[in-house]
Amino acid sequence: MLQQTNTNNRIIWLDVIRCIAMLMVIGVHCIDPFYISPTMRTIPEYTHWAAIYGSLLRPSVPLFVMMTGLLLLPIKQQQLSTFYKKRILRVLFPFLIWSVLYNMFPWFTGILGLPKEIIGDFFCYTQGHESQSLVDSLKDVAMIPFNFSHKENHMWYIYLLIGLYLYMPFFSAWIEKASEKTKRTFLLIWVLSLFLPYIREYATNLLFDRNGYAFGEDTWNEFGLFYYFAGFNGYLLLGHYLHQRSQWSLTKTLFICIIMFTIGYYVTYTGFSTTATNPNATETEMELYFTFCSPNVLLMTLSVFLLLQKVIVTTPIIIKALANITKCGFGIYMVHYFIVGPFFLLIGPSTIPIPLQVPLMTICIFLCSWAFTSLIYKLMPQKARFFMG
């Protein structure tokens, strides 16, 4: 149970949400081998549990974005350059350092005389396309300013995060002057935009043969009707809007959140599991119901956020541990993807029941990543932020 008031200027229940979101992110990556690996996709039980856990853990990224909006919006009494320096540089250096390490890893394995298949064991998205060439590794490094590679698949979020930081000062200026009704109107239009993935797939693509284009989109125009309201900026505003607005009792909150989560989970699980059973389904088709900016994921995210606001903890050691997890959170995110593959190799072929493999892998990877990040902070207290954020 956790105090809902601030302790040393900390909003403690946000530390709880951050910890849960971190575990969710790691859990999501733990199921990657279950349905990305060609071998695993032929085993029905793996695809079944990938659908169960993958659907359950979708609120992970939206929760982080909502927390960002809650903590930073509106931005007050700060120069644009000061905000960018404080926020972007904090994530930029660790992002660049770890992106280089991930992309140079295949070359390092070649130097050590290891078989190239070990690259696919570490990073399942590269299976069948492994290369230990220095030229290929340097090409991936050169690509970092433009996009991530499949060896550091989780880095997609950092591009998103930097984009949100670039956008937030301008969004903040509107938020400061907007009325509550205006904010609700923005959120309503944003919610409508969340249906776009399904409109593109089922209406414009299947019914009208429009190649997935909707509301003015076409080969010469990617900016459709809802473009300016769509995306993760809605989660930013939602986090800001919900801060200290939930006056429901615990019973009412629990009842409403269970209904929302159940509906969101049912749609997510049913859609993904149905697609996963099709051996000819493309990766895009499989990820359709996992889209973060979709109504089903919003329902799940909102229910988790509202419910965790009610959590109360008074044990000092737990509060201290949560604070340390928050401090190490960015480092944990940077590090954890390196050991997802090895832990799957260790746990996957074991006799441990498949339903228990994902929770066990998640906990082990989280603890190892947390321990490593904490060690770096202890060894280099002044410089650790350049490596771990």
C-alpha positions in Angstrom: 0.0 0.0 0.0 1.3 3.4 -1.0 0.8 7.0 0.2 -1.0 9.1 -2.4 0.6 12.3 -1.1 4.0 13.6 -2.2 7.1 12.4 -0.3 10.1 14.6 -0.8 8.4 16.1 -3.9 7.7 12.6 -5.3 4.2 11.4 -6.3 4.6 8.0 -4.9 1.7 6.3 -6.7 3.4 7.3 -10.0 6.4 5.3 -9.0 4.1 2.3 -8.7 2.7 2.9 -12.2 6.2 3.3 -13.5 7.3 0.0 -12.0 4.3 -1.8 -13.3 4.8 -0.3 -16.8 8.5 -1.3 -16.8 7.5 -4.9 -16.0 4.9 -4.8 -18.8 7.5 -3.6 -21.3 9.9 -6.3 -20.4 7.1 -8.9 -20.5 6.1 -7.7 -24.0 9.6 -8.3 -25.2 9.8 -11.7 -23.5 7.0 -12.9 -25.8 8.7 -11.8 -29.0 10.4 -15.2 -29.6 7.0 -16.8 -29.1 5.6 -15.5 -32.3 8.5 -13.9 -34.2 10.6 -17.0 -34.3 9.6 -19.2 -37.3 10.1 -22.3 -35.1 8.0 -21.1 -32.2 5.2 -20.0 -34.5 4.6 -23.6 -35.4 3.9 -24.5 -31.8 0.3 -23.6 -31.0 0.9 -23.4 -27.3 3.5 -20.7 -27.7 1.3 -18.6 -30.0 -1.6 -19.1 -27.6 0.3 -17.7 -24.6 1.9 -15.0 -26.8 -1.7 -13.8 -27.5 -2.6 -14.0 -23.8 0.4 -12.2 -22.4 0.9 -9.8 -25.3 -2.7 -8.6 -25.0 -2.5 -8.3 -21.3 0.6 -6.1 -21.4 -0.3 -3.6 -24.1 -0.8 -0.7 -21.7 2.9 -0.5 -21.1 4.0 2.3 -23.5 0.8 4.4 -23.2 1.3 4.4 -19.4 4.7 5.9 -19.8 3.4 8.6 -22.1 0.5 9.4 -19.7 3.0 9.8 -16.9 5.1 12.2 -19.0 2.0 14.3 -19.7 1.0 14.3 -16.0 4.5 15.3 -14.8 5.5 17.9 -17.4 2.3 19.5 -18.7 2.0 22.4 -18.6 5.6 23.5 -18.9 5.9 26.7 -16.7 8.6 29.3 -16.4 11.1 27.5 -18.6 12.9 28.7 -21.7 12.5 26.5 -24.8 16.2 25.8 -24.9 16.3 25.0 -21.2 13.5 22.4 -21.5 15.1 20.8 -24.6 18.5 20.7 -22.9 17.2 19.2 -19.7 14.9 16.6 -21.3 16.3 15.7 -24.7 20.0 15.5 -23.7 19.2 13.3 -20.7 17.9 10.6 -23.1 20.0 11.3 -26.1 23.4 10.3 -24.9 22.4 6.9 -23.4 20.3 6.3 -26.5 23.2 6.8 -28.8 25.7 4.8 -26.7 23.5 1.8 -26.3 22.3 1.9 -29.9 25.9 1.7 -31.1 26.5 -1.2 -28.7 23.5 -3.1 -29.9 24.4 -2.6 -33.5 28.1 -3.4 -33.1 27.3 -6.6 -31.1 27.1 -8.8 -34.3 30.6 -7.7 -35.2 31.9 -8.4 -31.7 30.6 -12.0 -31.9 32.6 -12.5 -35.1 35.8 -11.2 -33.5 35.2 -13.7 -30.6 34.8 -16.5 -33.1 31.2 -17.2 -32.2 28.8 -18.6 -34.8 26.6 -16.0 -36.5 23.4 -17.8 -35.4 24.1 -16.5 -31.9 22.9 -13.1 -33.1 19.5 -14.5 -33.9 19.5 -16.1 -30.4 20.0 -12.7 -28.8 17.7 -10.8 -31.2 14.9 -12.9 -32.6 13.9 -10.3 -35.3 17.3 -10.9 -37.0 16.9 -14.7 -37.4 17.7 -15.8 -40.9 19.4 -12.4 -41.6 22.4 -12.6 -39.3 25.6 -10.9 -40.4 28.9 -10.5 -38.5 30.3 -8.1 -41.1 31.9 -4.9 -39.8 30.4 -3.0 -42.8 26.9 -4.2 -42.0 27.3 -3.1 -38.4 28.6 0.3 -39.3 25.7 0.7 -41.8 23.3 0.1 -38.9 25.2 2.6 -36.7 25.0 5.2 -39.5 21.3 4.6 -39.7 20.7 5.6 -36.0 19.9 9.2 -36.8 17.1 8.0 -39.1 15.7 4.8 -37.5 16.3 1.9 -35.3 17.4 -1.6 -36.4 16.0 -4.9 -35.4 18.9 -5.5 -33.1 17.7 -2.7 -30.8 14.0 -3.0 -31.5 13.0 -1.3 -28.3 14.7 1.9 -29.3 11.7 2.9 -31.4 10.3 4.4 -28.2 13.2 6.9 -27.8 12.4 8.4 -31.2 8.8 8.8 -30.0 9.9 10.3 -26.7 12.3 12.8 -28.2 9.5 13.8 -30.7 7.1 14.3 -27.8 9.7 16.5 -26.0 10.1 18.6 -29.1 6.3 19.0 -29.4 5.5 19.6 -25.7 6.4 23.2 -25.2 4.0 24.2 -28.0 1.3 21.8 -26.8 1.8 23.2 -23.3 1.1 26.8 -24.4 -2.3 25.7 -25.7 -3.0 23.6 -22.5 -2.3 26.6 -20.2 -5.0 28.6 -21.9 -7.5 25.9 -22.9 -10.6 25.4 -20.8 -11.6 22.0 -19.4 -14.3 21.7 -22.0 -11.8 22.4 -24.8 -9.5 19.7 -23.5 -12.3 17.2 -23.4 -13.2 18.1 -27.0 -9.7 17.4 -28.1 -9.7 14.1 -26.3 -13.0 13.2 -27.9 -11.7 13.8 -31.4 -8.5 11.9 -30.4 -10.5 8.9 -29.4 -12.2 8.9 -32.8 -8.8 8.9 -34.4 -8.0 5.7 -32.5 -10.3 3.8 -34.8 -8.2 4.6 -37.8 -6.2 1.3 -37.8 -9.4 -0.7 -38.1 -11.0 1.6 -40.6 -8.0 1.4 -42.8 -7.8 -2.4 -42.5 -11.5 -3.4 -42.7 -13.4 -0.5 -44.4 -11.1 1.1 -46.9 -9.0 -1.9 -47.6 -11.3 -4.9 -47.6 -14.6 -3.2 -48.5 -13.6 -0.5 -50.9 -10.1 -1.7 -52.1 -8.5 1.6 -51.2 -5.1 0.1 -50.1 -5.7 1.1 -46.5 -6.1 4.8 -47.2 -8.8 6.8 -45.3 -10.1 10.3 -45.0 -8.0 11.9 -47.7 -4.9 9.8 -47.5 -3.3 8.5 -50.6 0.1 7.9 -52.2 0.7 11.6 -52.4 -0.8 12.5 -49.0 -0.2 10.8 -45.6 -1.8 13.6 -43.6 -5.5 12.7 -43.4 -8.5 14.1 -41.6 -7.6 13.0 -38.1 -3.8 13.3 -38.5 -3.5 16.5 -36.4 -5.4 14.9 -33.5 -3.9 11.4 -33.8 -1.0 9.7 -32.0 0.5 9.7 -28.6 -0.2 13.4 -27.9 -3.7 12.2 -26.8 -2.1 10.1 -24.1 0.0 13.1 -23.0 -3.1 15.2 -22.6 -5.0 12.4 -20.9 -2.3 12.0 -18.3 -2.4 15.7 -17.6 -6.2 15.8 -17.6 -6.7 12.9 -15.2 -4.2 14.2 -12.6 -6.1 14.6 -9.3 -9.5 14.4 -11.1 -10.5 10.9 -10.1 -12.9 11.4 -7.2 -14.5 8.0 -7.5 -14.5 5.6 -4.5 -12.3 2.6 -4.7 -15.3 0.3 -5.2 -16.7 2.4 -8.1 -13.2 2.7 -9.7 -12.6 -1.0 -9.4 -16.0 -1.8 -11.0 -15.6 0.6 -13.9 -11.9 -0.4 -14.5 -12.7 -4.1 -14.6 -15.4 -3.5 -17.2 -13.1 -1.3 -19.4 -10.1 -3.6 -19.1 -12.2 -6.7 -19.9 -13.6 -5.1 -23.1 -10.2 -3.8 -24.2 -8.5 -7.1 -23.4 -11.2 -9.2 -25.2 -10.8 -7.2 -28.4 -7.0 -7.2 -28.3 -6.8 -10.9 -27.5 -9.4 -12.1 -29.9 -8.0 -10.0 -32.8 -4.4 -11.0 -32.2 -5.0 -14.7 -31.5 -7.2 -15.0 -34.6 -4.5 -13.5 -36.8 -1.7 -15.5 -35.2 -3.3 -18.7 -36.2 -2.9 -17.7 -39.9 0.6 -18.9 -41.0 0.4 -16.5 -43.9 -0.4 -13.4 -41.8 2.1 -10.6 -42.2 3.8 -8.9 -39.3 1.7 -5.8 -39.9 -1.5 -7.8 -39.8 -0.4 -9.6 -36.6 0.4 -6.3 -34.9 -2.9 -4.6 -35.9 -4.7 -5.3 -32.6 -1.5 -4.6 -30.6 -1.5 -1.0 -31.9 -1.0 1.3 -28.9 -3.1 4.1 -30.4 -6.3 2.0 -30.7 -9.5 2.1 -28.7 -9.0 -1.3 -27.1 -5.6 -0.5 -25.8 -6.9 2.9 -24.5 -9.5 1.1 -22.5 -6.9 -1.2 -20.9 -4.5 1.7 -20.3 -7.1 4.0 -18.7 -8.3 1.3 -16.4 -4.8 0.4 -15.2 -4.0 4.1 -14.7 -7.1 4.9 -12.7 -6.9 1.8 -10.6 -3.2 2.3 -9.6 -4.0 5.9 -8.6 -5.9 4.3 -5.7 -2.9 2.2 -4.5 -1.7 3.1 -1.0 1.7 2.1 0.5 3.3 3.2 3.7 6.2 0.8 4.1 9.4 3.0 3.9 11.6 0.2 2.4 9.1 -0.2 -0.5 8.9 3.5 -1.1 12.7 3.7 -1.2 12.9 0.7 -3.6 10.3 2.3 -5.9 12.2 5.5 -5.9 15.4 3.7 -6.8 13.6 1.8 -9.6 12.4 5.1 -10.9 16.0 6.5 -10.9 17.2 3.4 -12.7 14.2 3.1 -15.0 15.8 4.5 -18.2 18.9 2.4 -17.7 16.8 -0.7 -17.2 15.1 0.1 -20.5 18.4 0.5 -22.3 19.9 -2.7 -21.0 17.1 -5.2 -20.8 16.8 -6.1 -24.5 20.3 -7.5 -24.5 19.3 -10.4 -22.2 15.8 -11.2 -23.4 17.2 -13.8 -26.0 19.6 -15.5 -23.5 16.9 -15.9 -20.9 14.6 -17.4 -23.5 17.3 -19.9 -24.5 17.7 -20.7 -20.8 14.0 -20.9 -19.8 12.2 -21.7 -23.1 13.5 -25.3 -23.6 13.2 -26.1 -19.9 10.4 -28.2 -18.3 8.9 -25.0 -16.8 5.3 -24.8 -18.0 4.9 -22.2 -20.8 2.4 -20.1 -18.8 5.0 -19.5 -16.2 7.9 -18.8 -18.6 6.9 -15.2 -19.4 6.5 -14.1 -15.7 9.7 -15.8 -14.7 11.7 -14.3 -17.6 10.3 -10.9 -16.9 11.2 -10.9 -13.2 14.7 -12.3 -13.9 15.4 -9.8 -16.7 14.1 -6.9 -14.6 16.2 -7.8 -11.6 19.4 -8.3 -13.6 18.9 -5.0 -15.5 18.1 -3.2 -12.3 21.1 -4.6 -10.5 23.4 -3.7 -13.4 22.0 -0.2 -13.7 22.3 0.3 -9.9 25.9 -0.9 -10.0 26.8 1.6 -12.7 25.3 4.4 -10.6 27.4 3.3 -7.6 30.6 2.9 -9.5 30.2 6.2 -11.5 27.8 8.4 -9.5 28.7 11.5 -11.4 28.9 10.1 -14.9 26.3 7.3 -14.8 23.6 9.6 -16.3 25.5 9.8 -19.6 25.3 6.0 -19.9 22.0 5.1 -18.1 19.9 8.3 -18.3 
